[in-house]
Amino acid sequence: MNRKLTINRFLGTLLLGLFTPCLAAMAASEESINQQIDAALGGALIVDVDFGTIEVTAGADGKVAVEAHRKVDFGDEAKEKEYLAAAPISISKDGNTVTVRAHSPRRENFWSFRHSRADGQYTISVPKSFNVELHTAGGSIITSKLAGSVKAHTSGGKLKFAHLEGTIEGKTSGGSIALDGCNGPVEIETSGGDITAVDGRGSLHAHTSGGGIHVRNFSGDTNVRTSGGELTLNQIDGKLTGRTSGGSIVASVPGPAVNEVNLESSAGSIDLALPATAAVDINAQTSAGRITEWWRKSRRAPHFCRQYHNKIQFVRNGRALRRYPRWQER
């Protein structure tokens, strides 16, 4: 029994000795930084990094607070240390512009197809009235509670904008985009993902190459386009343009204001709901599907519906309705 226990202990010690170097080699190298910089209202923040999630929100007036953490794992501690040294997190200030940068000029020399991992998190607070320009080659970008222009670009990750006041420009090469309570001109684009916008005003231009677009309670001109997905456009108070190359369209106009509605689907149905008193110019087209117009004569009256089978176009201008062949009222 004692001999067996001794052998087991010997084998355990031997295995531990064999695997300890492997475990050490698998350990990632890390870098952290925490810094505050004085900055006045109306300034600007620029973030340009190789990888990592960027999150910017409103904080104390007169301060820019940066908390950054990076972790790289190449399976080679020497290369990890060399990479972090070649691309340190730098924080600088020029006038009232604060720049956070971490870029390696020789990044491709460090990556291995067999074992390469990198993760980063940049959490930054700025004065509420501040302009931000954010770029990451791989990671999500989140901004909230700012009053200033926002430019965000990621080569692979999500974009999230919440409670912003000002111009928004956002682009991702692969990820979804979400807006919540944002007011101002908005231009957003994703090469692959859904777009959602809730409770905002201003103007909205949105495009996705592969996903649906869902907008609710937006006041202002709205122009959305998807190369493959459905459009859900509810309670849009303004000129509305929606196009999809592969999906259905559901849209509604909330009030009697004079608006223009242009809806087009290459492969799907179109459903449009509007008040009976709405003075609306409507242009709806579908190559394969059904167009349905819903309206109410009053709040308590039941819904009425006109359906157009395989229709190309119908127009409603105030109370005058041009009636094309093959429509039915129910």
Backbone torsions as a table, in degrees:
resi	resn	phi	psi	omega
1	MET	NA	-46.1	-179.9
2	ASN	-64.9	-37.3	179.7
3	ARG	-64.8	-40.4	179.1
4	LYS	-64.3	-41.4	179.1
5	LEU	-64.8	-38.8	179.3
6	THR	-64.8	-40.6	179.0
7	ILE	-64.7	-43.0	179.3
8	ASN	-61.9	-41.5	178.6
9	ARG	-64.4	-39.8	179.2
10	PHE	-63.6	-45.2	179.5
11	LEU	-63.8	-39.8	178.5
12	GLY	-62.9	-42.4	178.9
13	THR	-65.0	-39.6	179.9
14	LEU	-65.0	-44.6	179.5
15	LEU	-64.5	-40.9	178.1
16	LEU	-61.6	-40.4	178.3
17	GLY	-66.4	-34.4	179.9
18	LEU	-72.1	-39.0	-174.5
19	PHE	-87.2	-18.5	-178.4
20	THR	-59.2	-45.5	176.5
21	PRO	-61.4	-36.5	179.3
22	CYS	-65.4	-42.9	178.9
23	LEU	-64.6	-38.0	178.0
24	ALA	-65.1	-37.8	-179.7
25	ALA	-68.3	-28.6	-178.2
26	MET	-80.7	-14.4	-178.3
27	ALA	-67.0	134.6	-177.9
28	ALA	-86.1	154.4	174.5
29	SER	-94.7	140.4	-173.4
30	GLU	-127.9	157.6	177.6
31	GLU	-145.4	134.1	178.7
32	SER	-132.4	148.4	178.2
33	ILE	-147.6	142.2	179.7
34	ASN	-140.8	116.6	-173.1
35	GLN	-148.8	146.7	175.5
36	GLN	-119.7	141.0	-178.7
37	ILE	-132.2	137.5	175.9
38	ASP	-69.2	137.2	179.8
39	ALA	-155.6	138.9	-178.9
40	ALA	-89.5	162.4	175.2
41	LEU	-58.7	147.5	179.4
42	GLY	83.3	7.8	179.1
43	GLY	-81.7	-165.1	-176.9
44	ALA	-140.9	148.9	175.5
45	LEU	-122.3	131.7	175.1
46	ILE	-120.9	125.7	175.8
47	VAL	-123.2	124.7	-178.4
48	ASP	-139.5	106.3	-172.8
49	VAL	-133.7	157.1	178.9
50	ASP	-65.1	-43.1	-176.0
51	PHE	-159.2	163.6	175.8
52	GLY	117.9	156.7	176.5
53	THR	-82.1	137.8	178.3
54	ILE	-114.9	126.3	177.7
55	GLU	-128.2	120.5	-178.0
56	VAL	-125.2	130.8	179.3
57	THR	-142.7	166.3	180.0
58	ALA	-73.8	137.9	178.6
59	GLY	-133.4	-145.4	-178.1
60	ALA	-71.1	140.7	175.6
61	ASP	-65.3	140.8	176.4
62	GLY	85.6	3.6	-178.3
63	LYS	-138.5	141.1	166.7
64	VAL	-115.0	117.6	-177.8
65	ALA	-109.9	125.0	-176.8
66	VAL	-117.7	125.6	172.9
67	GLU	-124.7	115.6	-174.3
68	ALA	-128.9	142.4	177.8
69	HIS	-143.4	129.8	178.5
70	ARG	-127.9	148.0	177.1
71	LYS	-140.7	126.4	178.8
72	VAL	-125.2	143.4	-179.3
73	ASP	-139.3	104.3	178.8
74	PHE	-107.1	2.3	-174.5
75	GLY	75.9	11.0	-178.9
76	ASP	-148.8	106.9	-174.6
77	GLU	-61.7	-36.0	-179.8
78	ALA	-63.2	-43.0	178.4
79	LYS	-67.2	-36.3	178.5
80	GLU	-62.6	-46.6	179.1
81	LYS	-63.9	-38.8	179.6
82	GLU	-65.0	-40.6	-179.9
83	TYR	-64.5	-48.0	-178.9
84	LEU	-63.0	-34.0	178.5
85	ALA	-72.2	-33.7	-178.8
86	ALA	-77.5	-23.6	-178.7
87	ALA	-132.1	64.9	-178.8
88	PRO	-70.4	157.1	173.0
89	ILE	-75.6	115.3	-179.5
90	SER	-112.4	139.1	177.9
91	ILE	-125.1	121.8	-177.6
92	SER	-135.5	164.5	178.7
93	LYS	-136.4	131.1	177.4
94	ASP	-130.3	107.6	-173.2
95	GLY	66.6	-119.9	177.6
96	ASN	-112.3	27.3	178.1
97	THR	-114.1	123.0	178.8
98	VAL	-103.7	130.8	-178.1
99	THR	-120.9	130.1	173.3
100	VAL	-115.3	122.8	-173.9
101	ARG	-137.8	143.5	174.3
102	ALA	-153.7	93.4	-176.8
103	HIS	-135.7	130.8	176.3
104	SER	-97.1	127.6	178.2
105	PRO	-71.6	-14.8	-177.4
106	ARG	-128.3	47.1	-175.0
107	ARG	-61.4	-38.5	-175.4
108	GLU	-64.2	-20.9	-179.1
109	ASN	-73.0	-16.2	-173.8
110	PHE	-101.2	-22.1	-173.5
111	TRP	-81.6	140.0	176.6
112	SER	-123.3	135.9	179.3
113	PHE	-66.6	-23.7	-177.2
114	ARG	-81.3	-37.4	-174.6
115	HIS	-155.2	96.1	177.3
116	SER	-147.4	120.8	178.0
117	ARG	-138.1	142.6	178.8
118	ALA	-147.6	140.3	179.8
119	ASP	-145.0	141.9	-180.0
120	GLY	-149.5	154.1	178.8
121	GLN	-142.6	122.1	177.6
122	TYR	-117.8	109.1	-180.0
123	THR	-109.8	116.7	-171.2
124	ILE	-132.6	135.1	172.6
125	SER	-115.3	140.1	-177.8
126	VAL	-133.5	165.0	171.9
127	PRO	-57.0	149.4	-175.3
128	LYS	-56.7	-42.6	178.9
129	SER	-89.3	89.1	-173.8
130	PHE	-152.6	142.6	175.4
131	ASN	-96.9	140.4	-178.0
132	VAL	-131.1	143.3	175.6
133	GLU	-131.3	114.6	-168.8
134	LEU	-124.0	133.2	178.7
135	HIS	-143.2	130.4	172.3
136	THR	-136.9	140.5	179.8
137	ALA	-78.2	-12.2	177.8
138	GLY	-167.2	102.8	179.9
139	GLY	154.6	169.1	179.7
140	SER	-85.0	160.2	175.6
141	ILE	-129.1	128.8	-177.9
142	ILE	-128.7	128.1	176.1
143	THR	-134.1	145.7	-178.6
144	SER	-155.6	149.3	168.4
145	LYS	62.5	34.0	179.2
146	LEU	-108.1	154.0	173.8
147	ALA	-123.0	88.1	-177.1
148	GLY	174.3	177.8	-179.8
149	SER	-76.3	145.0	179.6
150	VAL	-128.6	123.9	172.4
151	LYS	-121.5	125.1	-176.5
152	ALA	-136.2	132.5	178.3
153	HIS	-142.1	128.5	173.8
154	THR	-131.8	142.5	178.9
155	SER	-81.9	-10.0	177.0
156	GLY	-172.8	95.1	179.4
157	GLY	166.7	175.7	-178.7
158	LYS	-85.0	156.2	170.9
159	LEU	-119.9	130.1	178.1
160	LYS	-131.2	125.1	179.3
161	PHE	-124.3	128.8	-177.7
162	ALA	-137.9	128.6	172.6
163	HIS	53.5	55.7	178.6
164	LEU	-107.8	147.1	177.2
165	GLU	-123.6	105.9	-179.5
166	GLY	142.2	-177.7	-178.5
167	THR	-69.6	136.3	179.1
168	ILE	-125.3	127.3	172.2
169	GLU	-127.2	120.6	-178.0
170	GLY	-137.2	138.4	179.0
171	LYS	-146.0	133.6	174.1
172	THR	-132.8	140.6	179.6
173	SER	-82.9	-9.1	177.0
174	GLY	-172.6	91.2	178.8
175	GLY	167.7	168.6	179.9
176	SER	-83.2	164.0	176.8
177	ILE	-130.8	132.4	-179.4
178	ALA	-131.9	133.2	174.7
179	LEU	-122.3	137.7	179.9
180	ASP	-138.6	113.2	176.3
181	GLY	64.3	40.0	-178.9
182	CYS	-102.7	135.4	-177.4
183	ASN	-122.1	123.8	179.2
184	GLY	140.6	177.7	176.0
185	PRO	-67.6	131.0	-176.5
186	VAL	-127.3	128.8	172.4
187	GLU	-130.0	115.1	-176.2
188	ILE	-134.2	150.1	-177.8
189	GLU	-153.1	138.1	174.1
190	THR	-134.5	143.0	178.9
191	SER	-82.8	-11.7	178.1
192	GLY	-171.1	95.0	178.7
193	GLY	164.4	166.0	178.2
194	ASP	-78.3	155.8	174.1
195	ILE	-124.0	130.3	176.3
196	THR	-129.4	140.2	177.5
197	ALA	-141.1	125.5	-175.9
198	VAL	-130.4	133.7	170.1
199	ASP	56.3	75.5	177.6
200	GLY	-148.9	175.5	176.0
201	ARG	-150.2	157.7	-178.2
202	GLY	130.1	-115.9	173.6
203	SER	-147.2	148.3	-175.6
204	LEU	-134.6	122.4	171.6
205	HIS	-121.5	117.1	-175.4
206	ALA	-134.9	139.0	179.1
207	HIS	-143.2	134.6	172.4
208	THR	-131.8	139.5	179.5
209	SER	-83.8	-13.9	179.9
210	GLY	-162.3	84.3	179.2
211	GLY	166.3	173.3	178.1
212	GLY	-90.0	163.2	175.9
213	ILE	-126.7	128.3	-175.8
214	HIS	-130.2	116.4	-178.2
215	VAL	-124.4	134.4	-179.9
216	ARG	-139.6	133.6	176.0
217	ASN	57.7	60.9	178.3
218	PHE	-120.1	132.1	-179.6
219	SER	-109.7	110.0	-179.1
220	GLY	141.2	169.4	179.9
221	ASP	-62.1	134.3	-175.5
222	THR	-129.3	123.7	-179.8
223	ASN	-130.8	110.7	-176.0
224	VAL	-128.1	149.1	-178.2
225	ARG	-150.7	134.6	175.4
226	THR	-132.3	142.1	178.2
227	SER	-84.7	-12.4	178.6
228	GLY	-168.5	86.5	179.3
229	GLY	169.9	172.2	-179.7
230	GLU	-88.3	157.9	175.3
231	LEU	-116.4	128.1	173.5
232	THR	-122.1	110.3	-171.5
233	LEU	-127.5	88.2	-173.2
234	ASN	-105.2	134.1	176.9
235	GLN	58.3	57.9	178.7
236	ILE	-100.9	115.8	-177.3
237	ASP	-105.6	88.2	-178.2
238	GLY	158.7	-179.7	176.5
239	LYS	-62.5	131.9	-173.8
240	LEU	-123.7	125.5	175.4
241	THR	-129.9	123.4	179.8
242	GLY	-137.1	129.9	-179.9
243	ARG	-135.3	136.2	174.8
244	THR	-137.9	138.5	178.7
245	SER	-87.6	-11.7	-179.9
246	GLY	-161.3	81.0	178.3
247	GLY	165.8	172.2	179.5
248	SER	-89.0	166.9	177.6
249	ILE	-128.7	128.6	172.5
250	VAL	-123.1	122.7	-175.2
251	ALA	-139.8	154.0	175.8
252	SER	-147.3	145.5	178.5
253	VAL	-112.4	127.4	-170.3
254	PRO	-80.0	-35.0	-169.6
255	GLY	-132.8	-176.1	-175.2
256	PRO	-84.4	7.2	-177.2
257	ALA	-62.6	152.2	179.4
258	VAL	-76.6	113.8	-178.0
259	ASN	-131.2	169.6	174.2
260	GLU	-121.2	131.6	-177.9
261	VAL	-122.4	122.8	177.1
262	ASN	-126.1	115.7	-177.7
263	LEU	-128.5	135.4	-177.7
264	GLU	-145.1	129.6	176.5
265	SER	-131.9	131.7	178.9
266	SER	-82.9	-19.9	-178.3
267	ALA	-156.9	75.5	178.3
268	GLY	170.5	170.3	-179.7
269	SER	-87.0	164.3	177.6
270	ILE	-128.6	124.2	175.9
271	ASP	-117.5	125.2	-179.1
272	LEU	-127.9	125.6	177.4
273	ALA	-114.7	134.7	-178.9
274	LEU	-155.1	154.8	176.9
275	PRO	-65.5	151.0	179.7
276	ALA	-63.9	-25.9	-177.4
277	THR	-89.1	-0.6	-175.7
278	ALA	-68.2	132.6	173.8
279	ALA	-96.3	93.8	-170.0
280	VAL	-130.1	134.1	169.6
281	ASP	-92.2	120.7	-174.8
282	ILE	-118.2	132.7	173.0
283	ASN	-132.0	108.9	-177.2
284	ALA	-125.2	134.6	-178.4
285	GLN	-137.2	137.4	172.6
286	THR	-141.7	135.3	-179.8
287	SER	-82.3	-24.9	-179.4
288	ALA	-154.0	94.8	-179.9
289	GLY	163.8	-161.5	-175.8
290	ARG	-128.2	140.1	175.2
291	ILE	-106.8	127.1	-179.1
292	THR	-124.5	129.4	178.3
293	GLU	-111.1	123.8	179.5
294	TRP	-112.5	140.2	175.0
295	TRP	-157.1	164.0	176.2
296	ARG	-124.8	139.6	176.2
297	LYS	-74.7	-28.3	175.7
298	SER	-154.9	173.8	-177.4
299	ARG	-63.1	-36.5	-176.4
300	ARG	-88.9	-11.5	-177.9
301	ALA	-75.9	152.5	177.7
302	PRO	-69.9	162.9	176.8
303	HIS	-70.8	143.5	171.1
304	PHE	-113.7	157.8	-173.1
305	CYS	-144.1	138.3	167.3
306	ARG	-119.5	132.6	178.5
307	GLN	-117.0	140.5	-179.5
308	TYR	-121.7	113.6	-174.9
309	HIS	-85.8	125.6	178.5
310	ASN	50.3	39.2	-176.1
311	LYS	-83.3	151.1	174.9
312	ILE	-92.8	-39.8	-172.5
313	GLN	-159.2	145.6	165.0
314	PHE	-143.1	154.5	-176.6
315	VAL	-132.6	134.1	173.9
316	ARG	-125.8	121.2	-177.7
317	ASN	-124.5	99.7	-174.0
318	GLY	65.2	-126.5	179.8
319	ARG	-91.8	-13.3	-179.0
320	ALA	-81.0	130.5	-178.5
321	LEU	-126.7	120.1	174.7
322	ARG	-80.2	122.8	-174.2
323	ARG	-103.3	120.2	-179.8
324	TYR	-93.5	164.0	179.3
325	PRO	-60.6	159.0	174.9
326	ARG	61.5	51.0	170.7
327	TRP	-124.2	155.0	179.1
328	GLN	-137.4	145.3	-179.9
329	GLU	-112.0	138.7	179.4
330	ARG	-142.4	NA	NA
